[in-house]
Each structure stands twice: as C-alpha cells, then as structure tokens.
C-alpha cells in the first residue's frame, strides 16, 4: 500500500510539473545552481572585455587600414597590410629568429626545470627553502633583470668578460656578435623563467601516485627510469600547460631583448615583437603594426594547438586528455 501511495504521489507531481507555466520553468532554470553564480562572474567578464577583447577588436579593425600616424593618413585597404607583410623577407626572417629563440629558450627551461624539480622532489630537507631561493629571478622585473645581465655580458668591461680576461681567456663580443647575441638573449630568458618551470613541474611531480613509484622501486627501476617512464607520462597534461604558457610568453618577449640588444646587432635579434615595435613607434605605421600583431597571434595559436594535439595523441594510449 505504501509503495502504491508513493507511485501515485510521484505521478501527481510529474503531472503538476508538466502543467507549470513556461515562465515559471524559465525562472527556475535561471536560478538553478548552474546560473545563480553568473552575477559574480560579470565583473571579470567586463574586465576581460575591456582589457582583451576591445584591444583585439581594435587591432583587427586597424589592420584593415593604411593608418600612418605621422602623416595622418587613414584609408581602408582591406587585407593589403597582410599581403605586404607576407611578401616581406624581413617578416619571415623575424619569424624565423623568433621561432629559433623560443625553441632553444623553452626547451632549455623545460629540461632544466624538470631535472631541478626532480632533484627538489627527492630532497628530504631544505626543498622549500631552495625552491624559494631559485624562484627569486622570476620575481625580478624583466627590465631590471635585463639591465643586470647587460652589465654581466657587456663587451670587455662586463663582469663575465673581465673574469675571463683575468684568466687570459679572451671572450667573444657577447652583445655585438650576431650569433652570441642570440645566445645571450636565450640565456637571459632561461635565467629568468626557469624558476617558473621548476615551480609548476615540482607541484606536478608531487601529484604522482606514490604506489606506482614504490612498485617500480621494488622491480629495480632507477631514478631516471622512474622519472621518464612513470612520472613524466603521468604529468603530461601539466607539461602541456606549462610549455604552451611559456611558448606564448616567449613569443611576446620584448623588454629583455630591447634592453640587451635592441634587436641588434643589425637585425640579428629582431623578433616579431621588436619588428612590431619598430613599425608602430618608429615608423608610425599603425595599420601595418596591427596586422603584424594579428599574424603573430595566429602563429602562436597554431603552435600552441600543435603542441596540445601532439601531447594529446601521446596521452591517448593512457586514456587521459591533455585539456
């Protein structure tokens, strides 16, 4: 009898629910747990629109014009700025240099960060103190860090050159030679952003299941085997995240390169951001610079998507998703 009453009651409630006005159903959906927190997100959404979406839209709009700030010319030219840039050798050379610097910098930061993070993971004492000390270069303002590194790598009178000369070793012109200038820019980026890699990868390594590591130790696996066969595959989603973040950040690096070499000698270290700065603030060609910024965004998006796809395919056999 009780079961029969429950069935009748549930049927009656379902009939009442089906006969509710449409407006009441909409109000209930709007105030459901999924929607009640939307007002709290509105300030962030407005801020994102103001500082991200509006500048991006304005850049897209300006890229369609021949906008010369010096002469005041502003005429609609469509995609002429894009076709001009894609036909310039200077653009492709800047893109190639940017990819070269970003590849060496991010790869060095990742492997250094992984090994340092693994060393801190294995430490039983002092790991937190060492992590704090090694994170200090990342706290320093990029311009200040670049000025400090410029003093170190300055030709003849710099700290590094003076130290080598005292041992009768004559160093190269770190900032004046094209090849060594690229090396210096990479070293500057590695010095400042490796601590970020260490911090993220150390947090990821601490999430690895200890039982798998214990089973590997019982099977006789060494430290390198545990790192590359167990821990690295387990933290691939975090690796994808930190690598993509660093690639995007390195592509837009400007301040350290500007202080160290200003894109020189010649155009040896002129990256896409340096080329954009020169076009916008020296040549005053705002339309062309906007198109250059949009192209840079597209290239960075493509590279980030490629990295995510590759790591997703590597993770597919493990039944996990990178994103």
N, C-alpha and C positions, 0 to 999 in steps of 0.2 A: 504493500500500500504506500509506503514511504517513497519507494522508487517511482511509483506511478505519479505521486504528487510532484516529485522533482521534475519528471519529464513534462508534465502539464505546465508547471511554472516556467520552465526554460522555453517551451514552445510559445507561451504567452508573452514572455519578454522579447523573444525574437520578432513576434508579430508587431509589438509596440515599437521596437527599434526600426522595423521596416516602414512603419507609418509615420515616423518623425518627420517634421518639415525639413526641407533641404537646407534652409538657413541655419537651423539648429545643428545639423550634421557638419556644416562648414565651420561653424563656430567651435564645435568640439574638436575638429581637426586642427584648427588654428591654435587652440590652447592645449593641444596634446603635448606630452613631454618632448616630442621632437621639435616643436615650434616655440615653446614658451621661452627658450633661451635666445631666440633670434634678436630681440632688442638689445641684449648685451653685446652682440656681435656688430651692431650698427656703427659704433664709434670707430672700431678697427676698419670696417669696410669703407667708411667715409675717408679715413686717413689714407688707406691704400689707394683709393681713387684719386685723392689729391696729390700724393707724392709719387705714384707709379703710373696709374692709367692715364691721367691727364698729360704728363710729360711725354709718355709714349705716343699718345694720340697726336700731340702737337708735333713731335718729331716725324711721325708718318705724314702729317699734313705738310710740314715744311720741306720734306724731301721731294715733294712733287713740284716745287717752285725753284726758279733761278733766283734765289734770295741772296743778294750781295749787300751786306751791312754797310760797307764803305761807301758805295755809290747810291744806296737806297733803292736799287732795282729789285723788284719782286714781281715776277711774271710766271704764269703757270707753264710748265714744260713737261708735265706728265712723268714718265719714267726715264727721262733723259739723263738725270743725275746718276741713276743706277747703271745705265748702259755706258756712260762715260767712265765710271769707276771700274766696271768690269773689263773695260778695254785698256785700262792703265797698267803699265808694268809696275809702277810704284805701289799700287794697291796690292797686287799679287806678291810682290817682294815683302811688303809689310805683313801680309797674311802668313807667308812662309816663315818669316822671322818670329812672328808671334807664336805660331804652332811649334817651332823649334824650341823657343824659350820655355813655353808652357809645358811641353813634353818632358824636357830634362828637369825642370823645376819640380813638377808634380810627381814624376817618377822617383826622383831623389827624396822628396819629402815623404812619399808613401813608404819606401823601403826603410829609410832611416827611422821614420815614426813607428813602423811595425816592429823593428828589432829593439828599439828603445822601449817601446811599450811592453814587449815581451820580457825584456830584462827587468822592468819595474814590476811586472806581474809575478816574476819569480822571486823577487826580493821579499824577505820576511820582515825586515826593519828598514825604516827610512824611505819607503817608497813615496809616501805622501809629501815629505819634505823635498825630495828630489823632483817630484812632479811640479811642485810649486816653483822651485828654482828654475827649472827648464821652461816653464811657461812664461817667464818674465820677458823674453824677447818679443813675444806676441802682444804683450801689454803696451810696449813702447809704440808711440805714434810713428807711422811709416816714414814721415819726413825726417823726424829726429833720428830714427834708425838708419836711414839712408845717409844723413849727414855724418853720422858716426862711422859708417862703412866707407864713405868717401874719404874721410881722414885716414882710415886704415890703408886703402888701396891707392891713395894718391901717389903719382909717379915720383920716384927719388926721395921725396920728403915724407912720404906716408909711413905709418908705423910698420907695416909689413915690409915695404921696400928697404927702410932703414935697418930693420932687423936682419934681412938677408944680406945687405951690403956689408954689415959688420962681420959676417962670416965669409966675406969675399965671394959672395954669390950675387951676380948682377941680375936683378929681376926684370921681367918684361914691363912694358908700359901698360899697366892693368886697365886703365880707362882710355888710353889713346890708341891702342891696337884693336882693330875690329874684332878679331877672334877672342882676345882676352876681355874685351868689353862685354861681350855676350856672356862669357864665363862669370864675370863679376856680377852681372845682373842676376844670373841664376843663383849664385852663391848668396846674394842679398835676399832673394826670395826664400831660399831654403832656410837660411838662418832665422828668418822672422816667422815663417809659417809651419815649420816642422813641429813646434810645440803644439799647435792645433791638432795636427795629425796624431801626435802622441796621446793627447788628452782623449780624443774620440776613440782611438783604437784601444787604449787601455780600458776604457769603460766597456767597449765591446768584448774584449777578451775576458773580462770578469763575468760576463753573462754565459760563457760556455759551460755546458754541463760537466761538473767535476767527475761524475761517474764514468763518462767516456774517457777522460784523461787517465783515471785510475785503471780502467781496463786496458788502455794502451800501455801503461807502465808495467802492468803485470805480464803483458805479451812481449816486453822487452823493447818497446819503442823509445827512441832517444828524444832529446828536446826538439831537434829540428823536425823529426817525424811528427811529433805531437803538434808542432806549430803549423806545418804546411799540409798535413793530412787530416787533421781533426779541427784545429782552431780556426784556421783561415776559411775553410769551407763553411764553417758554422756561422761566421760573421760576414759573409758576402753581402747581405743587404746593407750593413753598416759601411762596408768598404765602398759599395756603390754610392752611398750617400756622401761620404766624405770626399771621395775622388771627384764626383760631379760638382760639389760645392767648391772645391779647390780649383778645378778647371775653370769654372765660371769666374771665380775671383781673380785667378791669374790672368785671364784674358782681358780683364778690365784694369789691370795693374797700371798705374800711371805715375804716382808720386815718387816711388823709389827710383824708377827709370829716369824721371825728369831731373831729380836731384843728382843722381850718379853720373849720367852721361848726356842727358837732354836729347836722347835719340842718336847721339853721335858715337864715335867719330863719323862724320858724314851722315849716313842713314843706317849705320851698322846695327844699331839697337832701336830703330824706329819701329815700334809695334803699331797695331791698329789704333790703339788709344792715343798714342803720340801723333799719328797721322791725322786723327780726328781733331786733336787739339790744335795742330798747326793749321789745318784747313779752316777751323772755326774762328780761332782767336788771333791768328797771324794774317791769314789771307782773307778773313772775314766772309767766307763763303758759307753761309749758314745752311742753305739748301743742300749743298754737296756734303757738308759735315753731317747733317741729319740723315742723309741717305747712307753715309758710311756707318753711322751708328746702327741703323736698321740692319744693314748687311752683317755687321758684327754680331748683332743679336741672333740673326738667323744661323750664322755659322756656329755660335756657341750652343744654340738649341739643338742643332744637328749632332754636334759632337757629344752633348750630354745624352741625347736619345740613343746614339750608337753605344755608348758605354753601358747604359741601362739595359739595352737589348742583349749585349754580349754577356753581361753578368746574369741576366735572367735565363738565358739559354744554358749557361753553366750550372745554374741552380735548378733547372727544370728536372734534372735527374734526381735531385734531393727532395722534390715535392714542395719546394718553397718558392716564394715570389720575392723579387728584389723590392718592388714597390707595393 
